[in-house]
């Protein structure tokens, strides 16, 4: 699944942006308060929909730059697929999409913004209390195995709240 095929994200603050423009906006946001610390968050959520007799699933990925205690900006991207997978496949796909986006944009972000300015987190829409509780170790292992820090519910608001808002 090539999540970045059209190369655009949407921002409530800036509208439709290419990946390069999004990274510029993230950099500008950090430059506005260079002495603060930031969290760069990537999270994906999905929602199944039935339209007439057809089923589809919307995968929405959010990229959030959060200035600790002072707010942030976010960017999102939607991808529709014609099939509704079982829960396990859906969670794996969400996690894989987040990882694919991280692998594509993090090197570009590091060219513009020092990694000492932010913590990078992959937010996964799984939690200890819901039907996904048995998958936590597996998907956290996927994220950690790719060199990223994973956050799950209730700390995974990048996926469960921000991305969810646009599914």
Phi, psi and omega in degrees: 000116179267089184298335185254026186301324178264353172068019183239145171237163179244141177233135174298332181275326190239353182082207182281129184226147168288167178300317179299316180293322178299316179296322176299317180294322177297314179299316179298320179298319178292320180295337179294332179216074188291347182266356176277165174252149188235158170240125175259119189239136174234125180212147180234140175229162179218159180215130176277142178223144174247120179242114187056239180259005182256145177247145176214164176231133177262124174254123179241127176251132177247140171242122185240133168249116187244121176273113186314117177075003186227014177093187183192192177227153175219160182225145181219160183216135181246141176225128180256138176235147187280358187237145176259110181279167173293162186306315182301314179295322180298314181293318177298319180294317177303313182295318180297319179299314179300317179294319179298318179293317178301315181297329181278317188264333184300316177300324179289322178295318181295338175289333183256331187230128179297132177300345177286349181273345187209158167259137178260130181228141170256119180266127183246134184276060175228153180208163184291342186258347186256190182292349180267002186302330180283351183260353188305308183300321182295309184284327174297320176298322176301313183292310180297322179296338176266007175089015182245161175270130180258142173234138178242173180301140007270004182274358185262046183296341177298325177269310189282345178239305186291304179296320181302328180302332185251006177284000000 
